[in-house]
Amino acid sequence: MISRRLCLVAALVVALVAGLTAAPASAAETETAVARGGRLYDNWYKELKTTRPDSTHPSYPAAGKSPKNSWRCNACHGWDYSGDKATGVKGIAGAKGKPEAQIVAVLRDKTHAYTPELISDKDANDLAMFVSKGQVDMGKFVDAAGKPKGNAAKGEVYYNSLCGVCHGPDGKKVSTGMALGQAAEYPAAVAHKALNGQPAEAMPMLRAFDHQVTADIIAYAQSLPK
């Protein structure tokens, strides 16, 4: 009888330990997929290392200023996910928390036209996970004037620890993109890239950190040379 009870207790302990160890792995996998979805939102054809569609997106507004980028989600829905007031395109905030399958269906519809030939089911699901679970309220980190709500002094420490190795002390070491001092003039875009990584680049994603770290880094980056 005692032996049987010991076996039951042992089985319960194993089950609890398995549950505890499985949860972080699942959470980590979710964060990875969400961040990848954020990179797809940024520039899916660069992330997938494929070619940009030749035609302008069929739903891109005539008043849009960048038809070349019309297939990128941010071109219509914005870096802060609030849409484009100039063209009247809505943001994606209304889709926050919705089931991924429902968002995938929207991506596949005639309005968005992201067919399986353009993005696979996995790509569509990762993008949907970002829309549902990965949106950040940029208003908490960027003010109405477009300035980051960050502490530049703290940001210097974070920058030197996390960013400076690749971007250099002046923010100009990466020659394939604009200097960080110039990029920081668009804090919502830089925040999105900092949180999710740069498409198709070996750039760390800061999503797992307190998002204030990102705001502090951007505040410091605005002091770097243009």
C-alpha positions in Angstrom: 0.0 0.0 0.0 2.8 2.4 1.0 4.7 1.5 -2.2 1.7 2.2 -4.3 1.3 5.6 -2.6 4.9 6.4 -3.2 4.5 5.5 -6.9 1.5 7.8 -7.2 3.4 10.7 -5.5 6.4 10.1 -7.7 4.1 10.2 -10.8 2.5 13.4 -9.6 5.9 15.0 -9.1 7.1 14.0 -12.5 3.9 15.4 -14.1 4.3 18.7 -12.2 8.0 19.0 -13.2 7.1 18.2 -16.8 4.4 20.9 -16.7 6.8 23.5 -15.3 9.5 22.7 -17.8 7.1 22.6 -20.8 5.5 26.0 -20.1 8.7 28.2 -20.6 9.6 26.3 -23.8 6.1 26.9 -25.1 6.3 30.6 -24.2 9.7 30.9 -25.8 8.4 29.3 -29.0 5.5 31.7 -29.0 7.7 34.7 -28.5 10.0 33.5 -31.4 7.0 33.1 -33.7 5.6 36.5 -32.7 8.9 38.3 -33.4 9.2 36.5 -36.7 5.7 37.7 -37.5 6.8 41.2 -36.6 9.6 40.9 -39.2 7.1 39.7 -41.8 5.0 42.7 -40.9 8.0 44.9 -41.5 9.1 43.3 -44.8 7.9 39.8 -45.5 9.7 39.4 -48.9 13.0 40.4 -47.4 12.5 38.1 -44.4 11.7 35.2 -46.7 14.5 36.2 -49.1 12.3 36.3 -52.1 11.5 39.0 -54.7 9.1 41.8 -54.2 5.9 41.6 -56.3 6.3 43.6 -59.4 2.8 45.1 -59.3 1.4 47.6 -56.8 -0.8 45.9 -54.1 -4.4 45.9 -55.5 -5.8 47.6 -52.3 -3.1 50.2 -52.0 -4.8 53.7 -51.9 -4.2 55.9 -54.9 -3.2 58.6 -52.4 -0.4 56.4 -51.1 3.1 57.9 -51.4 5.1 54.7 -51.7 3.6 52.2 -54.2 7.0 50.5 -54.3 6.5 49.4 -50.7 2.8 48.7 -51.1 3.1 45.0 -50.3 4.6 45.7 -46.9 2.1 45.7 -44.1 3.5 48.8 -42.4 3.0 50.7 -45.6 -0.7 50.8 -45.0 -1.1 50.0 -41.3 1.8 52.0 -40.0 4.8 51.4 -37.7 2.6 52.2 -34.7 -0.2 50.0 -36.0 -2.7 52.9 -36.1 -3.1 53.0 -39.8 -2.6 55.9 -42.2 -4.8 59.0 -41.7 -3.8 60.5 -45.0 -5.2 57.5 -47.0 -7.9 56.4 -44.5 -6.5 52.9 -44.1 -7.3 51.5 -40.7 -4.7 50.1 -38.3 -4.5 46.6 -36.9 -5.3 47.4 -33.2 -8.8 46.0 -33.7 -7.4 42.6 -34.4 -5.4 42.5 -31.2 -6.3 39.3 -29.3 -8.3 37.8 -32.1 -7.8 34.1 -33.0 -4.9 33.5 -35.4 -7.1 31.5 -37.8 -9.5 34.5 -38.2 -6.6 36.8 -38.9 -5.1 34.4 -41.4 -8.5 34.3 -43.2 -8.3 38.1 -43.5 -4.7 37.9 -44.9 -5.9 35.4 -47.5 -9.0 37.4 -48.6 -9.3 39.5 -51.8 -8.5 42.8 -50.0 -5.1 41.6 -48.6 -4.4 39.1 -51.3 -1.6 37.2 -49.5 -2.0 33.9 -51.3 -0.1 30.7 -50.4 2.1 31.4 -53.4 3.3 34.6 -51.7 3.4 33.5 -48.0 3.1 29.9 -46.7 0.6 28.8 -44.1 3.4 29.0 -41.5 4.3 32.5 -42.6 0.7 33.6 -42.4 0.2 32.1 -39.0 3.4 33.8 -37.6 2.2 37.1 -39.0 -1.2 36.5 -37.5 0.4 35.7 -34.1 2.2 39.0 -34.2 -1.1 40.9 -35.0 -2.9 39.1 -32.3 -0.3 38.9 -29.6 2.7 41.1 -30.5 1.3 44.6 -30.9 2.8 47.2 -28.5 1.1 50.4 -27.5 3.6 52.8 -29.0 1.9 55.7 -27.3 3.5 54.5 -24.1 7.0 54.9 -25.6 6.6 57.6 -28.2 4.9 61.0 -27.6 2.6 62.9 -29.9 5.6 64.9 -31.3 7.3 61.6 -32.3 9.9 61.8 -29.5 10.7 58.6 -27.6 9.7 58.6 -23.9 13.0 57.3 -22.8 16.0 58.1 -20.6 19.0 58.7 -22.8 21.5 58.2 -20.0 20.2 54.7 -19.4 19.9 54.2 -23.1 23.6 54.8 -23.6 24.4 51.9 -21.3 21.9 49.6 -23.0 23.1 50.7 -26.4 26.7 50.0 -25.6 25.8 46.6 -24.2 23.3 45.4 -26.8 23.7 47.4 -30.0 27.1 49.0 -30.2 29.0 45.8 -31.2 27.2 45.7 -34.6 26.1 49.3 -35.1 29.3 50.9 -33.8 29.7 53.7 -31.2 28.5 56.3 -33.7 25.6 54.1 -35.1 27.2 54.1 -38.6 29.0 50.8 -38.6 26.2 48.9 -40.5 26.7 50.3 -44.0 23.6 48.6 -45.6 21.2 50.9 -43.8 20.8 54.5 -42.6 22.8 55.7 -39.6 21.0 55.0 -36.3 21.1 58.7 -35.5 19.0 59.4 -38.6 16.8 56.3 -38.2 15.9 57.4 -34.6 14.0 60.3 -36.1 11.4 57.6 -36.8 11.1 56.1 -33.3 8.1 53.9 -33.9 9.8 52.2 -36.8 13.0 51.7 -34.8 11.1 50.4 -31.8 9.3 47.8 -34.0 12.6 46.7 -35.4 14.3 46.6 -32.0 11.6 44.5 -30.5 11.3 42.0 -33.4 14.6 42.2 -35.2 15.6 43.3 -38.7 14.2 41.2 -41.5 16.7 38.6 -42.8 19.5 40.0 -40.5 21.2 38.5 -37.5 19.9 41.2 -35.2 18.8 40.3 -31.7 15.2 41.0 -30.7 14.5 42.9 -27.5 10.9 41.7 -27.1 11.7 39.7 -24.0 13.1 42.8 -22.2 11.1 45.5 -20.6 10.0 47.6 -23.5 11.2 50.7 -21.7 14.7 49.5 -22.5 13.9 50.0 -26.2 12.5 53.5 -25.6 15.7 54.4 -23.6 17.9 53.1 -26.5 16.0 55.2 -29.0 16.3 58.3 -26.8 20.1 57.9 -26.8 20.2 57.0 -30.5 18.7 60.4 -31.3 22.0 61.9 -30.0 24.1 60.0 -32.5 25.4 61.6 -35.7 23.0 61.6 -38.6 
